[in-house]
Amino acid sequence: MEDIDAIAVLQDPVRRRLYEYVVAQGREVGRNEAAEAAGVARTLAAHHLDKLTGAGLLESGSRRLSGRSGPGAGRPAKVYTRARGERSVSLPARDYRTAAELLAEAAEEAGLDAGLCAAARRRGEALRGPAGPCGGLEEAVEALAARGYEPYLEDGAVRMGNCPFHAVAESFPPLVCGMNLALLEGLLGEGGPVRARMDARPGECCVVVEASKNNAD
Amino acid sequence: MTASPHARHLAQLNVARLRFPIDDPRVAHFVEMLDPVNAAADDAPGFVWRLVEDGEADATGLRPLGEDVIVNLSVWETQEALWDFAYRSGHLEVMRRRRDWFHRHVEAHLVLWWVPAGHVPTVGEALERLADLRAHGPSPRAFTFASSYTAAEAAGHAPDGDSATV
């Protein structure tokens, strides 16, 4: 399916709610749960979830939701998660991804990490505008969500399920992840009550946002 | 044989040329991170083996490519396991600061190749793979993350110097 067709599948408001709910959970979601969250009947939810799967926006599998296994555990239920692939549409056609990859490759070869991070920090500061440093973790969640991250709270810190620079970050991790950290440092501001720190984990953004230590290092 | 379900494991060598002697205060932060990052590697999913100098905790004392070049040689069950450790663990923070401590490489500084499970690569073998990559570019014998080959592709390739049966 063409990207533009896949994205068009999201135009239906019920489908869109179901998609956004599944994506936000970051785990497998069953039909009943999705139907309840979207406020629609189970059969309608099933229909739309399968449309989303057909468009390649979700992936489906089956799992016994009861947690039991073996005879008597019940029929496996269908579950959904976000598909890993990316969809994008640009009208008129543009190809910023190739440009980003070529620029990153050249920056990597020339060892331009420090210059890239300085530019990223300035951009983050410009995005923040005249406001002071980010006032707390809840404010950080809003600022991050507005930039395309998918922030969630864990153990009193903000982690991010999405990396807006995923494709380039996978090809040039230290360069692009360093850029991402500098951008977020600029966006959140330094010397305030929260700070960004690199704490990479498989499958997630490389940065965590946490309360600053009182005696900053 | 090991209990690993993989018939072939991925070996990796990377080399780094220090900007300052290893006991210089300007590389102290790198040295401080060696023990925790190595410990994280040892516990990482898919980790098989890493080179250490006899009686030492790491291989930074081995300098087969010259006094200012440190080497890092390890074996992993899969390419994904190595990638996740290198770029999605505390090791990424070390990588991010690499320009503070190491000279930029003009030639390839990382090489990957497949070895039969249970095979422990020698430093000499690793340096041959790096030389192969530098001389001929990526091939099933010696490749990089950006241009990688599967174990099956490497196995189907011509004799490559480690012909141990699989």
Interface residues (C-beta under 8 A of the other chain):
Chain A: A110 G111 D113 A114 S171 P173 P174 C177 G178 L181 M198 D199 A200 R201 P202 G203 E204 C206
Chain B: D84 A86 Y87 R88 S89 G90 L92 E93 M95 R96 R98 R99 R104 A146
